[in-house]
Amino acid sequence: MFEKFRQLNRDTDTAKCKYLLLNLYYLSGYIIECIVKYGIYDLIGYSKDKEVTKLNNKEITYKDHIRFHKFERYTEHLNKMISSPIPLINNVEGIDKKVIQLYKKWDVEIRYSYDIKISEYQHYISFYNYSKKILKSVRLNVRG
């Protein structure tokens, strides 16, 4: 995807550039959503044999937290279980403010948006790179 993006002329291939950046942004956020939710289920010892929608403990439920896509609905629960720094989630030190804004405004509906600023492509790439760091951080702290 990065190679394809680099080959495009950002002035004349605007639609293609926006399409690639939008997909990168959406998929990066989805990586974060999935790994954080996996981390929560793993760290609370939730059975892999149980339906994920049945999560209903006193601190976190599927109905009130997990079923939503906005990170703020469930990341606090991961923070309680992992004390090490996780980029964007509980540690924003040294992270560009634009990347932090991308994190805060990410939601599943973003895939239907076309409000992508090509001139800020490096922030979308950074957001993707931070999604990989989040993946690594969570994987280092889970049991399974």
Secondary structure, DSSP 8 states (H G I E B T S, - for coil): -HHHHHHS-TTT-HHHHHHHHHHHHHHHHHHHHHHHHHHHHHHTT--TTS-GGG-B-SS-BIIIIIT--SGGGTHHHHHHH--S--BTTTB-TT--HHHHHHHHH--GGGGG-----GGGHHHHHHHHHHHHHHHHHHHHH---
